[in-house]
Amino acid sequence: MALIYSIDDNPLISMVIQLALTDEGHTVETFDSSLSAYERLENGAKPDILLVDLKMPGMTGKELVEKIRSNPHLDYIPVTFITGSIPSTDILPAKESYQALILKPFELQELIDTVERLIA
């Protein structure tokens, strides 16, 4: 199945995402900061999809995705934002830089369906 990176500073959200997607047969690595996720992206296995919270301490989800999209070794990775924030141009990068947006609180089936669609 897929390797998924989940980037969220809320450990409970990360745990729920990891359990739900692991039950579906995926491998999920969790990160509590955009910076640690970016370092892993540069130096580790490349995931099939990124699940990114927008509001993160330090480097925001928007900044992370903009950095990924400017790196030719990473710019192909599909991104889904998972956020409790009201989506606006202030916090979202350009629409073409991400493939899906899931609002918190979310249904697990919505998450699973989104992941399945993007890795197909």
Biopython code that builds the backbone (N, CA, C, O; Angstrom):
import numpy as np
from Bio.PDB.StructureBuilder import StructureBuilder

atoms = [
    (1, "MET", "N", (0.834, -1.171, 0.000)),
    (1, "MET", "CA", (0.000, 0.000, 0.000)),
    (1, "MET", "C", (0.893, 1.252, 0.000)),
    (1, "MET", "O", (2.000, 1.219, -0.537)),
    (2, "ALA", "N", (0.424, 2.340, 0.590)),
    (2, "ALA", "CA", (1.115, 3.622, 0.464)),
    (2, "ALA", "C", (1.891, 3.997, 1.725)),
    (2, "ALA", "O", (1.560, 3.585, 2.836)),
    (3, "LEU", "N", (2.937, 4.798, 1.506)),
    (3, "LEU", "CA", (3.646, 5.445, 2.602)),
    (3, "LEU", "C", (3.078, 6.858, 2.707)),
    (3, "LEU", "O", (3.085, 7.617, 1.737)),
    (4, "ILE", "N", (2.589, 7.196, 3.888)),
    (4, "ILE", "CA", (1.925, 8.478, 4.107)),
    (4, "ILE", "C", (2.633, 9.214, 5.230)),
    (4, "ILE", "O", (2.932, 8.633, 6.273)),
    (5, "TYR", "N", (2.901, 10.496, 5.013)),
    (5, "TYR", "CA", (3.422, 11.357, 6.070)),
    (5, "TYR", "C", (2.264, 12.215, 6.568)),
    (5, "TYR", "O", (1.602, 12.899, 5.788)),
    (6, "SER", "N", (2.031, 12.170, 7.870)),
    (6, "SER", "CA", (1.020, 12.996, 8.508)),
    (6, "SER", "C", (1.726, 14.045, 9.353)),
    (6, "SER", "O", (2.502, 13.710, 10.248)),
    (7, "ILE", "N", (1.456, 15.316, 9.069)),
    (7, "ILE", "CA", (2.146, 16.424, 9.734)),
    (7, "ILE", "C", (1.109, 17.254, 10.473)),
    (7, "ILE", "O", (0.351, 18.008, 9.863)),
    (8, "ASP", "N", (1.084, 17.107, 11.801)),
    (8, "ASP", "CA", (0.116, 17.805, 12.634)),
    (8, "ASP", "C", (0.701, 17.949, 14.030)),
    (8, "ASP", "O", (1.261, 16.992, 14.566)),
    (9, "ASP", "N", (0.581, 19.127, 14.625)),
    (9, "ASP", "CA", (1.148, 19.353, 15.953)),
    (9, "ASP", "C", (0.237, 18.852, 17.075)),
    (9, "ASP", "O", (0.606, 18.926, 18.247)),
    (10, "ASN", "N", (-0.942, 18.346, 16.730)),
    (10, "ASN", "CA", (-1.847, 17.790, 17.725)),
    (10, "ASN", "C", (-1.650, 16.271, 17.764)),
    (10, "ASN", "O", (-2.010, 15.581, 16.810)),
    (11, "PRO", "N", (-1.085, 15.742, 18.852)),
    (11, "PRO", "CA", (-0.796, 14.297, 18.900)),
    (11, "PRO", "C", (-2.042, 13.418, 18.782)),
    (11, "PRO", "O", (-1.962, 12.310, 18.252)),
    (12, "LEU", "N", (-3.175, 13.889, 19.259)),
    (12, "LEU", "CA", (-4.403, 13.106, 19.160)),
    (12, "LEU", "C", (-4.839, 12.958, 17.705)),
    (12, "LEU", "O", (-5.222, 11.869, 17.277)),
    (13, "ILE", "N", (-4.780, 14.045, 16.949)),
    (13, "ILE", "CA", (-5.132, 13.992, 15.515)),
    (13, "ILE", "C", (-4.176, 13.052, 14.792)),
    (13, "ILE", "O", (-4.602, 12.230, 13.981)),
    (14, "SER", "N", (-2.889, 13.172, 15.085)),
    (14, "SER", "CA", (-1.895, 12.306, 14.451)),
    (14, "SER", "C", (-2.175, 10.840, 14.742)),
    (14, "SER", "O", (-2.074, 9.995, 13.852)),
    (15, "MET", "N", (-2.527, 10.537, 15.996)),
    (15, "MET", "CA", (-2.798, 9.160, 16.379)),
    (15, "MET", "C", (-4.027, 8.616, 15.644)),
    (15, "MET", "O", (-4.011, 7.482, 15.166)),
    (16, "VAL", "N", (-5.086, 9.418, 15.555)),
    (16, "VAL", "CA", (-6.304, 8.994, 14.860)),
    (16, "VAL", "C", (-6.013, 8.723, 13.386)),
    (16, "VAL", "O", (-6.437, 7.705, 12.840)),
    (17, "ILE", "N", (-5.289, 9.636, 12.749)),
    (17, "ILE", "CA", (-4.936, 9.464, 11.336)),
    (17, "ILE", "C", (-4.098, 8.205, 11.157)),
    (17, "ILE", "O", (-4.355, 7.401, 10.261)),
    (18, "GLN", "N", (-3.102, 8.040, 12.008)),
    (18, "GLN", "CA", (-2.217, 6.880, 11.893)),
    (18, "GLN", "C", (-2.994, 5.578, 12.067)),
    (18, "GLN", "O", (-2.819, 4.651, 11.277)),
    (19, "LEU", "N", (-3.841, 5.492, 13.078)),
    (19, "LEU", "CA", (-4.615, 4.269, 13.313)),
    (19, "LEU", "C", (-5.569, 3.977, 12.156)),
    (19, "LEU", "O", (-5.648, 2.841, 11.688)),
    (20, "ALA", "N", (-6.287, 4.991, 11.697)),
    (20, "ALA", "CA", (-7.257, 4.787, 10.621)),
    (20, "ALA", "C", (-6.591, 4.309, 9.341)),
    (20, "ALA", "O", (-7.083, 3.388, 8.690)),
    (21, "LEU", "N", (-5.478, 4.929, 8.980)),
    (21, "LEU", "CA", (-4.829, 4.576, 7.713)),
    (21, "LEU", "C", (-3.994, 3.308, 7.821)),
    (21, "LEU", "O", (-3.842, 2.583, 6.838)),
    (22, "THR", "N", (-3.461, 3.036, 8.985)),
    (22, "THR", "CA", (-2.750, 1.770, 9.199)),
    (22, "THR", "C", (-3.732, 0.604, 9.080)),
    (22, "THR", "O", (-3.400, -0.437, 8.513)),
    (23, "ASP", "N", (-4.940, 0.781, 9.617)),
    (23, "ASP", "CA", (-5.979, -0.245, 9.489)),
    (23, "ASP", "C", (-6.342, -0.513, 8.036)),
    (23, "ASP", "O", (-6.823, -1.595, 7.701)),
    (24, "GLU", "N", (-6.112, 0.467, 7.177)),
    (24, "GLU", "CA", (-6.381, 0.305, 5.746)),
    (24, "GLU", "C", (-5.191, -0.304, 5.002)),
    (24, "GLU", "O", (-5.249, -0.496, 3.787)),
    (25, "GLY", "N", (-4.109, -0.607, 5.734)),
    (25, "GLY", "CA", (-2.947, -1.252, 5.126)),
    (25, "GLY", "C", (-1.813, -0.326, 4.757)),
    (25, "GLY", "O", (-0.829, -0.770, 4.165)),
    (26, "HIS", "N", (-1.922, 0.959, 5.090)),
    (26, "HIS", "CA", (-0.887, 1.924, 4.757)),
    (26, "HIS", "C", (0.150, 2.027, 5.875)),
    (26, "HIS", "O", (-0.108, 1.641, 7.015)),
    (27, "THR", "N", (1.299, 2.542, 5.536)),
    (27, "THR", "CA", (2.331, 2.882, 6.518)),
    (27, "THR", "C", (2.265, 4.384, 6.724)),
    (27, "THR", "O", (2.314, 5.151, 5.762)),
    (28, "VAL", "N", (2.154, 4.808, 7.985)),
    (28, "VAL", "CA", (2.002, 6.223, 8.295)),
    (28, "VAL", "C", (3.122, 6.656, 9.237)),
    (28, "VAL", "O", (3.305, 6.085, 10.313)),
    (29, "GLU", "N", (3.865, 7.672, 8.813)),
    (29, "GLU", "CA", (4.849, 8.308, 9.679)),
    (29, "GLU", "C", (4.271, 9.646, 10.102)),
    (29, "GLU", "O", (3.762, 10.401, 9.273)),
    (30, "THR", "N", (4.351, 9.941, 11.406)),
    (30, "THR", "CA", (3.801, 11.197, 11.909)),
    (30, "THR", "C", (4.923, 12.156, 12.289)),
    (30, "THR", "O", (6.002, 11.752, 12.722)),
    (31, "PHE", "N", (4.629, 13.433, 12.111)),
    (31, "PHE", "CA", (5.569, 14.507, 12.430)),
    (31, "PHE", "C", (4.800, 15.594, 13.157)),
    (31, "PHE", "O", (3.667, 15.912, 12.795)),
    (32, "ASP", "N", (5.424, 16.170, 14.196)),
    (32, "ASP", "CA", (4.741, 17.222, 14.948)),
    (32, "ASP", "C", (5.185, 18.620, 14.536)),
    (32, "ASP", "O", (4.773, 19.610, 15.141)),
    (33, "SER", "N", (6.028, 18.701, 13.501)),
    (33, "SER", "CA", (6.424, 20.005, 12.983)),
    (33, "SER", "C", (6.704, 19.893, 11.488)),
    (33, "SER", "O", (7.110, 18.845, 10.986)),
    (34, "SER", "N", (6.477, 20.995, 10.800)),
    (34, "SER", "CA", (6.759, 21.035, 9.364)),
    (34, "SER", "C", (8.252, 20.898, 9.100)),
    (34, "SER", "O", (8.659, 20.267, 8.125)),
    (35, "LEU", "N", (9.061, 21.482, 9.961)),
    (35, "LEU", "CA", (10.505, 21.414, 9.781)),
    (35, "LEU", "C", (11.016, 19.980, 9.863)),
    (35, "LEU", "O", (11.814, 19.564, 9.024)),
    (36, "SER", "N", (10.571, 19.219, 10.857)),
    (36, "SER", "CA", (11.024, 17.827, 10.972)),
    (36, "SER", "C", (10.543, 17.000, 9.784)),
    (36, "SER", "O", (11.260, 16.117, 9.312)),
    (37, "ALA", "N", (9.344, 17.276, 9.302)),
    (37, "ALA", "CA", (8.838, 16.568, 8.124)),
    (37, "ALA", "C", (9.665, 16.905, 6.890)),
    (37, "ALA", "O", (9.989, 16.017, 6.101)),
    (38, "TYR", "N", (10.010, 18.176, 6.717)),
    (38, "TYR", "CA", (10.799, 18.571, 5.545)),
    (38, "TYR", "C", (12.183, 17.933, 5.584)),
    (38, "TYR", "O", (12.689, 17.485, 4.555)),
    (39, "GLU", "N", (12.790, 17.889, 6.753)),
    (39, "GLU", "CA", (14.098, 17.243, 6.880)),
    (39, "GLU", "C", (14.014, 15.773, 6.487)),
    (39, "GLU", "O", (14.910, 15.260, 5.818)),
    (40, "ARG", "N", (12.948, 15.093, 6.897)),
    (40, "ARG", "CA", (12.759, 13.687, 6.535)),
    (40, "ARG", "C", (12.515, 13.560, 5.030)),
    (40, "ARG", "O", (13.013, 12.628, 4.399)),
    (41, "LEU", "N", (11.763, 14.477, 4.460)),
    (41, "LEU", "CA", (11.515, 14.441, 3.023)),
    (41, "LEU", "C", (12.824, 14.560, 2.240)),
    (41, "LEU", "O", (13.014, 13.880, 1.232)),
    (42, "GLU", "N", (13.713, 15.417, 2.705)),
    (42, "GLU", "CA", (14.986, 15.607, 1.999)),
    (42, "GLU", "C", (15.923, 14.409, 2.159)),
    (42, "GLU", "O", (16.713, 14.115, 1.262)),
    (43, "ASN", "N", (15.837, 13.722, 3.288)),
    (43, "ASN", "CA", (16.831, 12.697, 3.610)),
    (43, "ASN", "C", (16.294, 11.285, 3.724)),
    (43, "ASN", "O", (17.077, 10.356, 3.925)),
    (44, "GLY", "N", (14.991, 11.083, 3.604)),
    (44, "GLY", "CA", (14.424, 9.760, 3.821)),
    (44, "GLY", "C", (13.611, 9.282, 2.650)),
    (44, "GLY", "O", (13.685, 9.815, 1.543)),
    (45, "ALA", "N", (12.829, 8.255, 2.929)),
    (45, "ALA", "CA", (11.941, 7.687, 1.920)),
    (45, "ALA", "C", (10.900, 8.721, 1.516)),
    (45, "ALA", "O", (10.417, 9.486, 2.351)),
    (46, "LYS", "N", (10.566, 8.740, 0.264)),
    (46, "LYS", "CA", (9.583, 9.695, -0.238)),
    (46, "LYS", "C", (8.185, 9.085, -0.097)),
    (46, "LYS", "O", (7.944, 7.965, -0.548)),
    (47, "PRO", "N", (7.266, 9.825, 0.530)),
    (47, "PRO", "CA", (5.915, 9.296, 0.719)),
    (47, "PRO", "C", (5.093, 9.367, -0.566)),
    (47, "PRO", "O", (5.436, 10.073, -1.515)),
    (48, "ASP", "N", (4.006, 8.616, -0.560)),
    (48, "ASP", "CA", (3.066, 8.651, -1.677)),
    (48, "ASP", "C", (2.091, 9.809, -1.545)),
    (48, "ASP", "O", (1.498, 10.245, -2.532)),
    (49, "ILE", "N", (1.922, 10.311, -0.313)),
    (49, "ILE", "CA", (1.020, 11.427, -0.062)),
    (49, "ILE", "C", (1.415, 12.106, 1.242)),
    (49, "ILE", "O", (1.931, 11.466, 2.158)),
    (50, "LEU", "N", (1.165, 13.412, 1.313)),
    (50, "LEU", "CA", (1.377, 14.189, 2.533)),
    (50, "LEU", "C", (0.029, 14.672, 3.046)),
    (50, "LEU", "O", (-0.791, 15.186, 2.285)),
    (51, "LEU", "N", (-0.191, 14.501, 4.344)),
    (51, "LEU", "CA", (-1.357, 15.060, 5.021)),
    (51, "LEU", "C", (-0.824, 16.155, 5.917)),
    (51, "LEU", "O", (-0.057, 15.879, 6.839)),
    (52, "VAL", "N", (-1.215, 17.391, 5.666)),
    (52, "VAL", "CA", (-0.568, 18.535, 6.305)),
    (52, "VAL", "C", (-1.590, 19.431, 7.000)),
    (52, "VAL", "O", (-2.574, 19.854, 6.393)),
    (53, "ASP", "N", (-1.343, 19.716, 8.284)),
    (53, "ASP", "CA", (-2.128, 20.720, 8.999)),
    (53, "ASP", "C", (-1.634, 22.093, 8.556)),
    (53, "ASP", "O", (-0.438, 22.277, 8.328)),
    (54, "LEU", "N", (-2.532, 23.044, 8.434)),
    (54, "LEU", "CA", (-2.131, 24.386, 8.017)),
    (54, "LEU", "C", (-1.502, 25.194, 9.141)),
    (54, "LEU", "O", (-0.469, 25.837, 8.948)),
    (55, "LYS", "N", (-2.120, 25.163, 10.310)),
    (55, "LYS", "CA", (-1.637, 25.970, 11.443)),
    (55, "LYS", "C", (-0.646, 25.144, 12.249)),
    (55, "LYS", "O", (-1.027, 24.269, 13.026)),
    (56, "MET", "N", (0.617, 25.438, 12.049)),
    (56, "MET", "CA", (1.695, 24.725, 12.730)),
    (56, "MET", "C", (2.641, 25.759, 13.327)),
    (56, "MET", "O", (2.834, 26.833, 12.757)),
    (57, "PRO", "N", (3.233, 25.433, 14.481)),
    (57, "PRO", "CA", (4.233, 26.354, 15.034)),
    (57, "PRO", "C", (5.482, 26.366, 14.158)),
    (57, "PRO", "O", (5.814, 25.364, 13.524)),
    (58, "GLY", "N", (6.156, 27.480, 14.127)),
    (58, "GLY", "CA", (7.350, 27.579, 13.276)),
    (58, "GLY", "C", (6.928, 27.703, 11.826)),
    (58, "GLY", "O", (6.274, 28.673, 11.444)),
    (59, "MET", "N", (7.299, 26.727, 11.022)),
    (59, "MET", "CA", (6.939, 26.708, 9.606)),
    (59, "MET", "C", (5.491, 26.235, 9.467)),
    (59, "MET", "O", (5.154, 25.133, 9.902)),
    (60, "THR", "N", (4.638, 27.056, 8.864)),
    (60, "THR", "CA", (3.232, 26.681, 8.678)),
    (60, "THR", "C", (3.101, 25.619, 7.585)),
    (60, "THR", "O", (4.047, 25.341, 6.848)),
    (61, "GLY", "N", (1.913, 25.038, 7.500)),
    (61, "GLY", "CA", (1.650, 24.081, 6.431)),
    (61, "GLY", "C", (1.776, 24.713, 5.059)),
    (61, "GLY", "O", (2.275, 24.087, 4.124)),
    (62, "LYS", "N", (1.323, 25.952, 4.939)),
    (62, "LYS", "CA", (1.447, 26.676, 3.672)),
    (62, "LYS", "C", (2.920, 26.832, 3.296)),
    (62, "LYS", "O", (3.301, 26.578, 2.154)),
    (63, "GLU", "N", (3.740, 27.244, 4.247)),
    (63, "GLU", "CA", (5.173, 27.420, 3.969)),
    (63, "GLU", "C", (5.834, 26.096, 3.609)),
    (63, "GLU", "O", (6.696, 26.044, 2.732)),
    (64, "LEU", "N", (5.427, 25.025, 4.288)),
    (64, "LEU", "CA", (5.979, 23.705, 3.975)),
    (64, "LEU", "C", (5.673, 23.320, 2.538)),
    (64, "LEU", "O", (6.562, 22.895, 1.800)),
    (65, "VAL", "N", (4.422, 23.466, 2.142)),
    (65, "VAL", "CA", (4.040, 23.062, 0.788)),
    (65, "VAL", "C", (4.701, 23.956, -0.254)),
    (65, "VAL", "O", (5.107, 23.466, -1.307)),
    (66, "GLU", "N", (4.817, 25.237, 0.010)),
    (66, "GLU", "CA", (5.515, 26.117, -0.929)),
    (66, "GLU", "C", (6.976, 25.689, -1.081)),
    (66, "GLU", "O", (7.528, 25.736, -2.180)),
    (67, "LYS", "N", (7.595, 25.274, 0.020)),
    (67, "LYS", "CA", (8.985, 24.808, -0.033)),
    (67, "LYS", "C", (9.088, 23.491, -0.815)),
    (67, "LYS", "O", (10.016, 23.302, -1.601)),
    (68, "ILE", "N", (8.145, 22.599, -0.597)),
    (68, "ILE", "CA", (8.123, 21.323, -1.325)),
    (68, "ILE", "C", (7.939, 21.567, -2.818)),
    (68, "ILE", "O", (8.626, 20.960, -3.639)),
    (69, "ARG", "N", (7.019, 22.449, -3.167)),
    (69, "ARG", "CA", (6.742, 22.713, -4.583)),
    (69, "ARG", "C", (7.910, 23.410, -5.284)),
    (69, "ARG", "O", (7.996, 23.371, -6.511)),
    (70, "SER", "N", (8.799, 24.038, -4.537)),
    (70, "SER", "CA", (9.968, 24.674, -5.151)),
    (70, "SER", "C", (11.160, 23.720, -5.239)),
    (70, "SER", "O", (12.213, 24.091, -5.758)),
    (71, "ASN", "N", (11.003, 22.503, -4.738)),
    (71, "ASN", "CA", (12.078, 21.504, -4.764)),
    (71, "ASN", "C", (11.743, 20.458, -5.830)),
    (71, "ASN", "O", (10.780, 19.709, -5.658)),
    (72, "PRO", "N", (12.503, 20.383, -6.921)),
    (72, "PRO", "CA", (12.168, 19.453, -8.005)),
    (72, "PRO", "C", (12.229, 17.977, -7.599)),
    (72, "PRO", "O", (11.693, 17.125, -8.309)),
    (73, "HIS", "N", (12.863, 17.665, -6.486)),
    (73, "HIS", "CA", (12.929, 16.280, -6.014)),
    (73, "HIS", "C", (11.702, 15.894, -5.188)),
    (73, "HIS", "O", (11.501, 14.719, -4.881)),
    (74, "LEU", "N", (10.881, 16.887, -4.830)),
    (74, "LEU", "CA", (9.723, 16.628, -3.971)),
    (74, "LEU", "C", (8.405, 17.136, -4.545)),
    (74, "LEU", "O", (7.340, 16.792, -4.033)),
    (75, "ASP", "N", (8.457, 17.945, -5.596)),
    (75, "ASP", "CA", (7.269, 18.677, -6.030)),
    (75, "ASP", "C", (6.146, 17.818, -6.608)),
    (75, "ASP", "O", (5.052, 18.324, -6.855)),
    (76, "TYR", "N", (6.398, 16.539, -6.825)),
    (76, "TYR", "CA", (5.391, 15.647, -7.397)),
    (76, "TYR", "C", (4.479, 15.014, -6.331)),
    (76, "TYR", "O", (3.461, 14.415, -6.679)),
    (77, "ILE", "N", (4.825, 15.137, -5.045)),
    (77, "ILE", "CA", (4.100, 14.436, -3.982)),
    (77, "ILE", "C", (2.730, 15.098, -3.764)),
    (77, "ILE", "O", (2.662, 16.304, -3.525)),
    (78, "PRO", "N", (1.643, 14.320, -3.845)),
    (78, "PRO", "CA", (0.316, 14.885, -3.604)),
    (78, "PRO", "C", (0.170, 15.357, -2.155)),
    (78, "PRO", "O", (0.697, 14.737, -1.232)),
    (79, "VAL", "N", (-0.552, 16.460, -1.972)),
    (79, "VAL", "CA", (-0.750, 17.062, -0.652)),
    (79, "VAL", "C", (-2.238, 17.199, -0.371)),
    (79, "VAL", "O", (-3.009, 17.658, -1.213)),
    (80, "THR", "N", (-2.621, 16.789, 0.835)),
    (80, "THR", "CA", (-3.959, 17.054, 1.355)),
    (80, "THR", "C", (-3.798, 17.871, 2.621)),
    (80, "THR", "O", (-3.086, 17.472, 3.542)),
    (81, "PHE", "N", (-4.459, 19.009, 2.662)),
    (81, "PHE", "CA", (-4.474, 19.796, 3.890)),
    (81, "PHE", "C", (-5.610, 19.302, 4.767)),
    (81, "PHE", "O", (-6.717, 19.050, 4.292)),
    (82, "ILE", "N", (-5.317, 19.168, 6.056)),
    (82, "ILE", "CA", (-6.324, 18.839, 7.056)),
    (82, "ILE", "C", (-6.271, 19.965, 8.076)),
    (82, "ILE", "O", (-5.263, 20.141, 8.761)),
    (83, "THR", "N", (-7.354, 20.727, 8.179)),
    (83, "THR", "CA", (-7.286, 21.931, 9.002)),
    (83, "THR", "C", (-8.594, 22.225, 9.713)),
    (83, "THR", "O", (-9.676, 21.889, 9.232)),
    (84, "GLY", "N", (-8.470, 22.853, 10.857)),
    (84, "GLY", "CA", (-9.616, 23.367, 11.579)),
    (84, "GLY", "C", (-9.804, 24.848, 11.311)),
    (84, "GLY", "O", (-10.755, 25.458, 11.801)),
    (85, "SER", "N", (-8.909, 25.423, 10.541)),
    (85, "SER", "CA", (-8.968, 26.849, 10.207)),
    (85, "SER", "C", (-9.931, 27.085, 9.055)),
    (85, "SER", "O", (-10.174, 26.204, 8.231)),
    (86, "ILE", "N", (-10.464, 28.278, 9.020)),
    (86, "ILE", "CA", (-11.296, 28.654, 7.877)),
    (86, "ILE", "C", (-10.361, 28.888, 6.695)),
    (86, "ILE", "O", (-9.504, 29.770, 6.745)),
    (87, "PRO", "N", (-10.525, 28.100, 5.630)),
    (87, "PRO", "CA", (-9.622, 28.248, 4.483)),
    (87, "PRO", "C", (-9.722, 29.645, 3.871)),
    (87, "PRO", "O", (-10.811, 30.127, 3.561)),
    (88, "SER", "N", (-8.576, 30.276, 3.708)),
    (88, "SER", "CA", (-8.523, 31.595, 3.081)),
    (88, "SER", "C", (-7.189, 31.726, 2.361)),
    (88, "SER", "O", (-6.284, 30.915, 2.558)),
    (89, "THR", "N", (-7.076, 32.739, 1.537)),
    (89, "THR", "CA", (-5.834, 32.940, 0.794)),
    (89, "THR", "C", (-4.673, 33.283, 1.724)),
    (89, "THR", "O", (-3.511, 33.159, 1.336)),
    (90, "ASP", "N", (-4.981, 33.713, 2.947)),
    (90, "ASP", "CA", (-3.907, 34.005, 3.912)),
    (90, "ASP", "C", (-3.173, 32.742, 4.351)),
    (90, "ASP", "O", (-1.960, 32.762, 4.561)),
    (91, "ILE", "N", (-3.915, 31.641, 4.488)),
    (91, "ILE", "CA", (-3.294, 30.429, 5.034)),
    (91, "ILE", "C", (-3.117, 29.318, 4.011)),
    (91, "ILE", "O", (-2.341, 28.391, 4.241)),
    (92, "LEU", "N", (-3.822, 29.392, 2.882)),
    (92, "LEU", "CA", (-3.697, 28.365, 1.848)),
    (92, "LEU", "C", (-2.727, 28.816, 0.756)),
    (92, "LEU", "O", (-2.734, 29.979, 0.354)),
    (93, "PRO", "N", (-1.900, 27.896, 0.283)),
    (93, "PRO", "CA", (-1.081, 28.238, -0.889)),
    (93, "PRO", "C", (-1.957, 28.192, -2.144)),
    (93, "PRO", "O", (-3.159, 27.936, -2.062)),
    (94, "ALA", "N", (-1.361, 28.434, -3.270)),
    (94, "ALA", "CA", (-2.090, 28.405, -4.543)),
    (94, "ALA", "C", (-2.784, 27.053, -4.713)),
    (94, "ALA", "O", (-2.223, 26.015, -4.364)),
    (95, "LYS", "N", (-4.002, 27.069, -5.248)),
    (95, "LYS", "CA", (-4.821, 25.855, -5.395)),
    (95, "LYS", "C", (-4.085, 24.733, -6.130)),
    (95, "LYS", "O", (-4.262, 23.560, -5.801)),
    (96, "GLU", "N", (-3.277, 25.078, -7.101)),
    (96, "GLU", "CA", (-2.580, 24.032, -7.864)),
    (96, "GLU", "C", (-1.471, 23.349, -7.063)),
    (96, "GLU", "O", (-0.900, 22.366, -7.534)),
    (97, "SER", "N", (-1.153, 23.840, -5.873)),
    (97, "SER", "CA", (-0.074, 23.230, -5.084)),
    (97, "SER", "C", (-0.569, 22.146, -4.123)),
    (97, "SER", "O", (0.240, 21.504, -3.452)),
    (98, "TYR", "N", (-1.892, 21.932, -4.048)),
    (98, "TYR", "CA", (-2.419, 20.843, -3.227)),
    (98, "TYR", "C", (-3.594, 20.181, -3.946)),
    (98, "TYR", "O", (-4.222, 20.774, -4.823)),
    (99, "GLN", "N", (-3.871, 18.950, -3.557)),
    (99, "GLN", "CA", (-4.871, 18.165, -4.269)),
    (99, "GLN", "C", (-6.205, 18.044, -3.526)),
    (99, "GLN", "O", (-7.236, 17.796, -4.151)),
    (100, "ALA", "N", (-6.193, 18.215, -2.197)),
    (100, "ALA", "CA", (-7.433, 18.074, -1.439)),
    (100, "ALA", "C", (-7.364, 18.895, -0.158)),
    (100, "ALA", "O", (-6.287, 19.244, 0.326)),
    (101, "LEU", "N", (-8.550, 19.192, 0.374)),
    (101, "LEU", "CA", (-8.679, 19.941, 1.615)),
    (101, "LEU", "C", (-9.749, 19.252, 2.454)),
    (101, "LEU", "O", (-10.877, 19.057, 2.002)),
    (102, "ILE", "N", (-9.384, 18.887, 3.676)),
    (102, "ILE", "CA", (-10.309, 18.248, 4.608)),
    (102, "ILE", "C", (-10.405, 19.149, 5.833)),
    (102, "ILE", "O", (-9.391, 19.545, 6.408)),
    (103, "LEU", "N", (-11.633, 19.466, 6.222)),
    (103, "LEU", "CA", (-11.840, 20.334, 7.372)),
    (103, "LEU", "C", (-12.069, 19.517, 8.638)),
    (103, "LEU", "O", (-12.810, 18.534, 8.634)),
    (104, "LYS", "N", (-11.415, 19.946, 9.731)),
    (104, "LYS", "CA", (-11.619, 19.332, 11.039)),
    (104, "LYS", "C", (-12.873, 19.925, 11.669)),
    (104, "LYS", "O", (-13.125, 21.115, 11.485)),
    (105, "PRO", "N", (-13.651, 19.172, 12.384)),
    (105, "PRO", "CA", (-13.527, 17.726, 12.575)),
    (105, "PRO", "C", (-13.940, 17.009, 11.287)),
    (105, "PRO", "O", (-14.849, 17.448, 10.583)),
    (106, "PHE", "N", (-13.269, 15.916, 10.996)),
    (106, "PHE", "CA", (-13.526, 15.198, 9.760)),
    (106, "PHE", "C", (-14.005, 13.787, 10.057)),
    (106, "PHE", "O", (-13.767, 13.235, 11.131)),
    (107, "GLU", "N", (-14.675, 13.235, 9.088)),
    (107, "GLU", "CA", (-15.098, 11.839, 9.155)),
    (107, "GLU", "C", (-13.934, 10.978, 8.684)),
    (107, "GLU", "O", (-13.278, 11.303, 7.694)),
    (108, "LEU", "N", (-13.678, 9.887, 9.387)),
    (108, "LEU", "CA", (-12.574, 9.012, 8.990)),
    (108, "LEU", "C", (-12.749, 8.494, 7.571)),
    (108, "LEU", "O", (-11.769, 8.344, 6.841)),
    (109, "GLN", "N", (-13.981, 8.221, 7.173)),
    (109, "GLN", "CA", (-14.206, 7.722, 5.821)),
    (109, "GLN", "C", (-13.814, 8.759, 4.772)),
    (109, "GLN", "O", (-13.320, 8.398, 3.704)),
    (110, "GLU", "N", (-14.027, 10.042, 5.063)),
    (110, "GLU", "CA", (-13.602, 11.101, 4.141)),
    (110, "GLU", "C", (-12.087, 11.077, 3.969)),
    (110, "GLU", "O", (-11.583, 11.216, 2.854)),
    (111, "LEU", "N", (-11.364, 10.902, 5.068)),
    (111, "LEU", "CA", (-9.907, 10.809, 5.018)),
    (111, "LEU", "C", (-9.473, 9.598, 4.201)),
    (111, "LEU", "O", (-8.627, 9.715, 3.315)),
    (112, "ILE", "N", (-10.044, 8.446, 4.494)),
    (112, "ILE", "CA", (-9.697, 7.213, 3.795)),
    (112, "ILE", "C", (-9.994, 7.334, 2.301)),
    (112, "ILE", "O", (-9.168, 6.960, 1.468)),
    (113, "ASP", "N", (-11.159, 7.850, 1.968)),
    (113, "ASP", "CA", (-11.537, 8.010, 0.554)),
    (113, "ASP", "C", (-10.595, 8.973, -0.171)),
    (113, "ASP", "O", (-10.222, 8.731, -1.319)),
    (114, "THR", "N", (-10.218, 10.041, 0.486)),
    (114, "THR", "CA", (-9.306, 11.030, -0.124)),
    (114, "THR", "C", (-7.947, 10.395, -0.384)),
    (114, "THR", "O", (-7.380, 10.555, -1.465)),
    (115, "VAL", "N", (-7.431, 9.683, 0.592)),
    (115, "VAL", "CA", (-6.138, 9.011, 0.423)),
    (115, "VAL", "C", (-6.205, 8.002, -0.720)),
    (115, "VAL", "O", (-5.324, 7.968, -1.579)),
    (116, "GLU", "N", (-7.245, 7.190, -0.726)),
    (116, "GLU", "CA", (-7.387, 6.171, -1.788)),
    (116, "GLU", "C", (-7.459, 6.818, -3.167)),
    (116, "GLU", "O", (-6.863, 6.322, -4.124)),
    (117, "ARG", "N", (-8.183, 7.917, -3.264)),
    (117, "ARG", "CA", (-8.312, 8.617, -4.567)),
    (117, "ARG", "C", (-6.955, 9.155, -5.025)),
    (117, "ARG", "O", (-6.625, 9.076, -6.209)),
    (118, "LEU", "N", (-6.179, 9.692, -4.108)),
    (118, "LEU", "CA", (-4.915, 10.328, -4.498)),
    (118, "LEU", "C", (-3.783, 9.341, -4.758)),
    (118, "LEU", "O", (-2.831, 9.668, -5.467)),
    (119, "ILE", "N", (-3.871, 8.154, -4.201)),
    (119, "ILE", "CA", (-2.800, 7.182, -4.463)),
    (119, "ILE", "C", (-3.149, 6.231, -5.605)),
    (119, "ILE", "O", (-2.315, 5.434, -6.035)),
    (120, "ALA", "N", (-4.382, 6.321, -6.092)),
    (120, "ALA", "CA", (-4.816, 5.427, -7.188)),
    (120, "ALA", "C", (-4.073, 5.726, -8.475)),
    (120, "ALA", "O", (-4.311, 5.073, -9.491)),
]
sb = StructureBuilder()
sb.init_structure("model")
sb.init_model(0)
sb.init_chain("A")
sb.init_seg("    ")
for serial, (resi, resn, name, xyz) in enumerate(atoms, 1):
    if name == "N":
        sb.init_residue(resn, " ", resi, " ")
    sb.init_atom(name, np.array(xyz, "f"), 0.0, 1.0, " ", f" {name:<3s}", serial, name[0])
structure = sb.get_structure()
